[in-house]
Amino acid sequence: MMKFLISIKNSLRPVLWSLALLGALSVLAPTAPFAATEATAATSKGFQICENQTYALCATARCFVFDGVAYCKCDVEKGDSISLPFNTKEGNVCDINADGVGNGYMVSTYSLPPSVKKKGGDQAIYTCPAETSNGAYAQCDGGICFRSTQGQEFPGLGKVAKGEIVCSCPITTGDPSTAKVGFQIVGPYPCEKSFFKNCQAPKTSDKTGKSIYVGAATGTPRILTKELYGRVPPLNHCE
């Protein structure tokens, strides 16, 4: 039953992202001790902004694959972040994240990682083109993260620092025969040609024991950054 539910979640996640991104693209120009407070949120073009909460930031994370699920070592952050709303009977993503404060978990949402900013950043956004990229990547928006992993050893990820947390995320594999857009992952900067091997990984890249990175459909980081902050600063890119 658990694997069936994960399969359903994996199949719906790209659809949800596609609908939200289409809505955002229709209004955006192309260039355009931890504790969380009570849940506060603002809706912006299909996305939910969670204000002044503790959350997991996985945008630059590396992940360990086990039984069809990616377990990603993410950073614990405090402030405003953005996500798909993921509305449930318990509330939206911000409500779920706030409820995790006393229940041993938090949710993965998005904010701009300082490491990819052109001014002083040592990482870059790598673009994997749709027509050739068949690598696997983790989609961590809305992933559930476990506070019990902080300060512990985790399979495939090593030591998890107190300012880090492990999140469980579904896996997407690029399909050049059907993909309309590629995907983007974060890697080292200055650009390293060898890192592009993660765009064209073998089909076994989503199998147990493999290491993959968090990614998203091309353009997602810019859209979410614009929605959250109102502007997009210069970013490091590797094409």
C-alpha positions in Angstrom: 0.0 0.0 0.0 2.8 2.4 0.9 4.5 1.9 -2.5 1.2 2.4 -4.2 0.6 5.7 -2.5 4.2 6.8 -3.3 3.5 5.9 -7.0 0.3 8.0 -7.0 2.2 10.9 -5.4 5.0 10.7 -8.0 2.5 10.7 -10.9 0.6 13.7 -9.6 3.6 15.9 -8.6 4.6 16.8 -12.2 1.0 17.6 -13.1 0.6 20.0 -10.1 3.9 21.7 -10.9 2.9 22.1 -14.6 -0.4 23.7 -13.7 1.2 26.1 -11.2 4.1 27.0 -13.6 1.7 27.7 -16.4 -0.2 30.1 -14.2 3.0 31.8 -13.1 4.4 32.0 -16.7 1.2 33.7 -17.9 1.8 36.7 -15.7 5.6 36.8 -15.4 8.0 38.3 -17.9 10.7 35.9 -19.1 13.4 37.9 -17.2 11.7 38.5 -14.7 16.8 25.6 19.1 14.5 25.6 16.1 10.9 26.8 16.4 8.3 28.0 13.9 5.7 30.6 14.6 2.0 30.2 14.0 1.2 29.5 10.4 0.7 32.6 8.3 0.5 32.4 4.5 -0.2 34.4 1.4 -1.4 32.9 -2.0 0.4 34.1 -5.1 -0.6 32.7 -8.5 -1.1 29.1 -7.4 1.7 29.1 -4.9 1.6 29.4 -1.1 4.0 31.7 0.8 4.7 30.6 4.3 5.7 33.6 6.4 8.3 33.5 9.3 8.5 29.7 9.7 11.2 27.2 10.2 11.4 25.0 7.1 13.7 22.7 5.1 15.5 24.1 2.1 16.5 21.3 -0.3 17.2 23.3 -3.5 20.9 22.4 -3.4 20.7 19.0 -1.7 22.2 15.7 -2.6 20.1 12.6 -2.1 20.4 8.9 -1.4 17.9 6.6 -3.2 16.3 3.7 -1.3 13.4 1.7 -2.5 12.1 4.3 -5.0 12.3 7.2 -2.6 15.0 9.9 -2.5 16.3 10.9 1.0 17.9 14.3 0.8 20.2 16.2 3.2 18.6 19.6 3.4 19.3 22.8 5.3 17.1 24.1 8.1 16.1 27.7 7.5 13.9 30.4 9.2 11.9 33.0 7.4 9.6 33.3 4.4 9.4 30.5 1.8 7.1 29.4 -1.0 5.6 26.1 -2.2 2.6 24.5 -4.0 -0.3 24.8 -1.5 -0.9 21.0 -1.1 -4.3 21.6 0.5 -5.5 18.8 2.7 -8.2 18.4 5.4 -5.5 19.3 7.9 -4.8 22.6 6.1 -2.3 23.8 3.5 1.5 23.3 3.4 2.1 26.2 5.8 -0.4 24.7 8.4 1.2 21.3 8.0 4.7 22.7 8.5 3.6 24.7 11.6 2.0 21.5 13.1 5.4 19.8 12.8 7.0 22.0 15.4 5.8 19.9 18.3 5.6 16.7 16.3 9.1 15.9 15.2 8.9 16.9 11.5 9.0 19.9 9.1 8.2 20.4 5.4 10.5 21.2 2.5 9.6 24.5 0.8 11.6 27.0 -1.3 13.7 30.1 -0.9 16.6 31.3 -3.0 19.9 29.7 -1.8 22.5 32.4 -1.4 25.1 30.0 -2.8 23.7 30.4 -6.4 23.8 34.3 -6.4 26.3 35.7 -8.8 27.7 37.9 -6.0 29.8 35.6 -4.0 28.0 32.3 -4.8 30.0 29.1 -5.2 27.2 27.1 -6.8 25.3 27.5 -10.1 22.0 26.3 -11.7 22.8 23.7 -14.3 20.3 23.4 -17.1 19.7 19.9 -18.5 18.0 20.2 -22.0 14.8 18.3 -22.6 15.9 16.7 -25.9 18.8 14.8 -24.4 18.4 14.5 -20.6 17.3 11.2 -19.1 18.8 11.6 -15.7 16.9 11.2 -12.4 16.4 14.0 -9.9 14.4 14.5 -6.6 11.5 16.9 -6.5 11.4 18.0 -2.8 8.7 20.7 -2.7 6.3 19.5 0.0 8.7 16.7 1.1 8.3 15.6 4.7 11.5 15.9 6.8 12.3 14.2 10.1 13.9 16.1 13.1 15.1 12.8 14.5 17.8 12.7 11.7 19.5 15.9 13.0 22.9 15.2 14.5 22.7 11.5 13.4 24.3 9.3 10.7 22.1 8.5 7.8 22.6 5.8 5.1 24.2 7.2 2.0 24.4 10.8 3.4 26.8 10.4 6.3 26.6 12.8 9.3 23.6 15.1 9.4 24.5 18.3 11.2 22.2 20.0 13.7 21.4 22.6 11.1 20.5 20.0 8.5 17.6 17.5 8.2 16.8 14.6 6.0 13.7 14.9 3.8 11.9 12.2 1.8 11.2 13.2 -1.8 9.7 11.6 -4.9 11.9 10.9 -7.9 11.4 12.2 -11.5 13.3 10.7 -14.4 13.8 12.8 -17.6 12.3 11.3 -20.8 13.7 13.0 -24.0 10.9 11.4 -26.1 8.1 13.2 -24.3 9.6 16.1 -22.3 8.6 19.7 -23.4 11.1 21.3 -21.0 14.3 20.1 -19.4 15.2 20.3 -15.7 17.7 22.1 -13.6 19.9 21.0 -10.7 22.5 22.9 -8.6 26.2 22.1 -8.9 29.6 23.7 -8.4 30.6 27.1 -9.7 32.7 28.0 -11.7 31.0 25.6 -14.1 32.3 22.1 -14.3 31.5 20.2 -17.5 31.7 16.9 -15.7 28.7 17.8 -13.5 26.5 17.6 -16.6 26.8 13.8 -16.4 23.9 14.1 -13.9 21.7 15.2 -16.8 22.3 12.0 -18.8 22.6 9.4 -16.1 21.9 5.8 -16.9 18.4 4.4 -16.3 19.6 2.8 -13.1 20.1 6.3 -11.6 16.8 6.0 -9.7 17.7 2.6 -8.2 18.5 1.8 -4.6 21.9 2.9 -3.5 22.3 5.6 -6.1 23.1 9.3 -5.4 21.0 12.0 -7.2 20.4 15.7 -6.7 17.3 17.8 -6.1 16.0 19.4 -9.3 13.0 21.0 -10.9 11.6 21.8 -14.3 13.6 24.4 -16.2 12.6 27.9 -15.1 11.2 26.9 -11.7 13.9 28.6 -9.6 13.4 31.9 -11.3 9.6 31.8 -11.1 9.6 30.9 -7.4 12.2 33.5 -6.6 10.2 36.2 -8.4 7.0 35.1 -6.7 8.6 35.1 -3.2 10.8 38.3 -3.4 9.3 40.3 -6.3 12.6 40.2 -8.2 15.3 37.9 -9.4 18.9 38.9 -8.6 21.7 37.9 -10.9 22.3 34.1 -10.6 25.1 31.8 -11.6 24.1 29.6 -14.6 25.8 26.7 -16.4 24.3 25.7 -19.8 
